Amino acid sequence: MRTTRMAVVAAVSALALAVVGCGSTKDLDSGSGSGTQQNNSTGYQLKAATSLSGSVQAIKDKGKLVVGTKFDQPGFGLQNPTTQKVEGFDAEIARLISIKIFGSPDKVEFKEAKTAVREQVIQNGEVDLVVATYTINDARKQKIDFAGPYFQAGQDILVRKDNSTIASVTDLAGKKVCTQQNSTSLKNLQDKVPGLKAQTLDSYALCAEGVKDGTYDALSTDNVILLGLVSKSPDELKVVNKPFTTEPYGIGLKKGDTALRSFVNDALDEVFTNGDWDKAWAKTAGQFLPQAPAKPSVDRY
């Protein structure tokens, strides 16, 4: 396990203590908040590239960057019910890429891309990129390519605040566990707890509601997602704080698009060093994880 991965797990673990004392194309919805997002005072240092080529130039020519993301994950991708604006760290990463292409963060069209359809919407061209707490793994790389990673998470467990029987992944045996369909979280649970028959929904927020009302004993997915959900119900939910995987988040794009992949990787390298990554974190997920975790290294495979 790399040092950067351990640093992230440690940082998120510290937050957990503070908080406590993956269908079909019908799942890709624009909603009234998709469209161009207005965010004119970013404070970011990133500037537009002076030369574009291939698919990146094609994106600029069409006048917008279409990005699939989550609309129901506090801190990473959440559609504000009042303004309809998509907010969160993933959304800010998308806006930074927009700056690098257009010189403006306002050229992103966000579409809701639930876990189960992320590869599909990339393959059929409905989006240019998917930035959606999207773990890089070999199975997915058979279908699409990834830029990044831009963040490193770890899978953990969410339970009711009064739960004292679940303290680690091994305690999930025989329990009613909810996670998202077609997710790496589901596969990890099946690998770690043989015989576990997890219940799957198309939203982690729905799983969290099920934990609150007793339908499920636990929800398991990436710790930063869980902590975002806890931030909405701190008196009812808690994170066990025993991460049992490492989850490198990447930016999904069409298989073989080396121009776009290289462009996004270059942009990530730049924001890692110029302070923009930290600014994006501070205004989003940093609201419940103030200490920014260590940045991963871009994997130019």
matplotlib code that plots the C-alpha trace (Angstrom):
import matplotlib.pyplot as plt

x = [0.0, 1.5, 2.3, -0.2, -3.0, -2.2, -2.2, -5.6, -7.0, -5.5, -6.9, -10.4, -10.2, -9.5, -12.6, -14.7, -13.9, -14.8, -18.1, -19.0, -18.1, -23.3, -29.1, -29.8, -29.6, -32.7, -30.4, -28.6, -30.7, -29.9, -32.4, -33.0, -29.6, -27.6, -27.0, -24.2, -23.2, -22.4, -19.4, -17.5, -15.5, -13.5, -10.2, -8.4, -5.0, -5.4, -5.4, -6.7, -4.3, -2.8, -3.0, -5.6, -5.8, -8.0, -11.0, -10.1, -10.4, -13.7, -15.0, -14.1, -15.7, -19.0, -18.9, -19.3, -17.8, -20.4, -19.7, -21.5, -21.5, -23.5, -26.4, -26.9, -23.5, -22.8, -19.3, -18.6, -21.6, -24.9, -27.5, -28.6, -32.4, -32.7, -30.3, -30.2, -26.4, -24.3, -21.9, -19.0, -15.4, -16.1, -18.0, -15.1, -12.6, -14.9, -14.9, -11.2, -10.9, -13.4, -11.1, -8.2, -10.2, -12.3, -10.7, -13.9, -15.5, -19.0, -18.8, -19.7, -23.0, -23.6, -25.6, -26.5, -24.6, -25.5, -23.1, -24.7, -24.4, -21.1, -19.3, -22.3, -22.7, -19.0, -19.1, -22.2, -20.9, -23.6, -20.8, -17.2, -16.1, -17.4, -16.2, -18.3, -16.3, -15.2, -12.8, -10.1, -9.8, -8.7, -12.2, -13.4, -10.2, -11.2, -14.2, -13.0, -9.9, -9.1, -7.2, -6.0, -6.4, -7.3, -8.3, -7.8, -10.6, -11.1, -14.3, -15.9, -19.2, -22.1, -24.4, -27.0, -25.3, -26.6, -25.2, -22.6, -22.5, -20.7, -17.1, -15.4, -16.2, -16.1, -19.1, -21.2, -21.7, -25.4, -26.3, -28.6, -26.1, -27.0, -24.8, -25.1, -25.6, -22.7, -20.2, -16.8, -18.2, -20.5, -17.6, -15.4, -18.1, -18.6, -14.8, -14.4, -17.5, -18.1, -21.8, -23.0, -26.1, -26.0, -29.1, -28.4, -30.1, -29.3, -28.5, -26.3, -28.6, -31.5, -29.3, -28.6, -32.3, -32.8, -30.1, -31.9, -35.3, -33.9, -34.5, -30.7, -28.1, -25.4, -24.3, -20.9, -19.1, -16.2, -15.5, -15.7, -19.2, -20.3, -18.9, -20.9, -24.1, -23.3, -22.9, -26.6, -27.7, -25.0, -27.4, -28.6, -25.6, -21.9, -19.0, -17.3, -13.9, -12.3, -11.5, -10.7, -9.8, -8.1, -10.2, -8.3, -10.8, -10.3, -11.9, -13.6, -13.4, -13.7, -11.3, -8.4, -8.8, -5.2, -5.5, -8.2, -6.6, -3.2, -4.9, -6.8, -3.8, -1.7, -4.5, -4.5, -0.8, -1.1, -3.8, -2.0, 0.9, -0.7, -3.0, -6.3, -6.8, -6.6, -9.0, -11.5, -11.3, -11.7, -14.9, -16.5, -15.7, -13.3, -16.3, -16.4, -12.8, -10.9, -7.4, -6.9, -5.7, -2.5, -2.8, -2.2, 0.1, -1.3, -1.0, -0.1, -0.5]
y = [0.0, 3.3, 6.1, 8.4, 5.9, 5.4, 9.1, 9.5, 6.7, 8.2, 11.6, 10.3, 8.1, 11.2, 12.9, 9.9, 10.3, 13.9, 13.3, 10.7, 13.1, 1.4, 0.2, 1.8, 5.2, 6.3, 6.7, 9.5, 12.6, 16.2, 17.7, 21.4, 21.8, 20.3, 23.1, 25.6, 26.2, 29.8, 30.1, 33.2, 33.9, 30.8, 32.1, 29.3, 29.9, 27.5, 29.2, 28.0, 25.9, 27.8, 24.8, 22.1, 19.0, 16.1, 15.4, 18.3, 20.8, 19.1, 19.8, 23.4, 23.7, 22.4, 25.0, 22.8, 20.0, 17.3, 15.6, 12.7, 13.0, 12.0, 14.3, 12.7, 12.5, 15.3, 16.7, 15.2, 15.5, 17.0, 19.0, 21.9, 21.7, 25.4, 26.6, 23.4, 23.9, 20.8, 21.1, 19.1, 18.1, 16.1, 19.0, 21.4, 19.0, 19.1, 22.9, 23.0, 20.9, 23.4, 26.2, 24.4, 24.0, 27.2, 29.6, 29.5, 27.1, 27.9, 25.7, 22.4, 20.7, 18.2, 15.1, 12.7, 9.4, 6.8, 4.0, 1.4, 3.3, 5.1, 2.9, 2.9, 6.7, 7.0, 4.3, 5.7, 9.3, 10.8, 12.5, 13.6, 12.6, 10.9, 12.4, 10.5, 8.9, 6.5, 3.8, 2.9, -0.9, -3.4, -4.6, -1.1, -0.4, -3.1, -0.9, 2.7, 4.7, 6.7, 9.9, 10.4, 9.3, 12.7, 11.3, 8.2, 6.8, 3.6, 1.5, 1.7, 1.0, 3.3, 2.3, 3.8, 5.9, 3.6, 0.5, -1.4, -4.7, -3.7, -2.6, -4.0, -5.7, -9.1, -8.1, -7.8, -11.6, -12.4, -8.7, -6.8, -4.7, -2.1, -0.8, 0.4, -2.0, -2.6, -0.9, -1.9, -1.6, -4.6, -6.7, -5.8, -6.9, -10.2, -10.8, -9.8, -11.5, -14.8, -15.7, -12.1, -11.3, -7.5, -5.6, -3.1, 0.2, 2.8, 5.5, 5.5, 8.2, 5.7, 3.1, 5.6, 6.2, 2.5, 2.3, 5.1, 3.4, 0.0, -1.6, -2.3, -2.9, -1.1, 0.7, 0.1, 2.2, 4.7, 6.5, 10.0, 9.2, 7.9, 10.9, 13.2, 11.3, 11.4, 15.2, 15.4, 13.2, 13.4, 12.6, 9.4, 7.9, 7.2, 5.7, 2.7, 4.1, 0.8, 1.2, -2.1, -1.2, 1.6, 3.3, 5.5, 7.9, 8.5, 10.4, 8.1, 8.8, 6.9, 4.0, 5.0, 8.7, 9.5, 13.2, 13.8, 11.5, 13.2, 16.6, 15.8, 14.2, 17.3, 19.5, 17.3, 17.5, 21.3, 21.7, 19.3, 21.8, 25.3, 25.2, 24.7, 21.1, 22.4, 25.2, 22.9, 20.6, 23.3, 24.7, 21.2, 18.0, 20.0, 21.3, 18.0, 17.0, 20.2, 18.7, 17.9, 14.4, 13.6, 13.9, 10.8, 10.6, 10.5, 7.1, 7.5, 3.8]
z = [0.0, -1.0, 1.5, -0.1, 0.2, 3.9, 4.4, 3.0, 5.0, 8.1, 7.3, 6.7, 9.8, 11.9, 10.5, 11.2, 14.9, 14.7, 13.0, 15.6, 19.2, -9.2, -15.0, -18.2, -19.9, -18.1, -15.1, -16.9, -16.2, -17.0, -14.6, -14.5, -12.9, -15.7, -18.3, -17.9, -14.3, -13.2, -10.9, -11.9, -8.8, -8.4, -7.1, -9.1, -10.7, -13.6, -17.1, -20.4, -22.6, -25.5, -27.9, -28.2, -30.5, -31.4, -29.1, -26.8, -29.7, -30.6, -27.1, -27.3, -30.8, -29.5, -26.7, -23.6, -21.6, -20.8, -17.5, -15.8, -12.1, -9.0, -7.9, -4.4, -2.7, -0.2, -0.6, -4.0, -6.3, -5.0, -6.8, -4.6, -4.4, -4.2, -6.9, -8.9, -9.1, -8.9, -5.9, -4.6, -5.1, -8.2, -9.7, -9.0, -10.6, -13.7, -13.6, -13.4, -16.5, -18.1, -17.2, -18.9, -22.1, -22.2, -19.8, -17.8, -15.2, -16.6, -19.7, -17.9, -18.6, -15.8, -16.3, -13.5, -14.0, -11.5, -10.7, -12.9, -16.1, -15.9, -18.5, -20.8, -21.0, -21.8, -24.5, -26.2, -26.2, -23.9, -21.9, -22.5, -19.0, -15.9, -12.6, -10.1, -7.2, -9.9, -8.7, -11.2, -11.6, -14.3, -15.1, -16.0, -17.9, -20.3, -21.4, -20.9, -20.0, -16.9, -16.2, -12.7, -10.0, -8.4, -5.0, -2.9, -0.6, 1.3, 1.8, 5.3, 7.0, 8.1, 10.9, 13.2, 15.9, 18.6, 16.9, 19.0, 17.2, 14.0, 14.4, 11.3, 8.0, 9.6, 11.7, 8.6, 8.3, 8.7, 8.6, 6.3, 4.3, 1.6, -1.1, -4.7, -7.7, -10.1, -7.7, -6.5, -3.0, -3.7, -5.1, -2.1, 0.3, -1.5, -1.4, 2.3, 3.6, 1.8, 1.6, 2.3, 0.3, 0.2, -0.8, -3.7, -4.5, -7.1, -4.5, -1.4, 0.0, -0.1, 1.6, 4.4, 4.8, 5.1, 7.8, 9.7, 9.7, 10.5, 7.0, 6.9, 9.6, 7.6, 4.4, 3.0, 0.4, 0.3, 3.5, 2.1, 0.7, 4.0, 5.9, 3.6, 4.4, 8.1, 7.8, 6.9, 9.9, 12.6, 15.4, 13.7, 11.8, 12.3, 10.4, 11.9, 11.0, 9.9, 6.2, 4.5, 0.9, -1.1, -3.8, -6.4, -8.0, -11.7, -14.5, -17.0, -20.7, -24.0, -24.6, -26.7, -26.5, -25.7, -26.5, -23.9, -21.4, -21.6, -21.5, -18.3, -16.7, -17.4, -15.9, -12.8, -12.4, -12.6, -10.0, -7.6, -7.5, -8.0, -5.0, -7.0, -5.8, -2.2, -2.9, -4.5, -1.6, 1.0, -0.5, -0.8, 1.0, 3.1, 5.0, 6.8, 6.3, 7.0, 6.7, 3.0, 2.5, 0.5, -3.2, -5.3, -8.2, -11.8, -13.3, -17.0, -17.8]

ax = plt.figure().add_subplot(projection="3d")
ax.plot(x, y, z, "-o")
ax.set_aspect("equal")
plt.show()
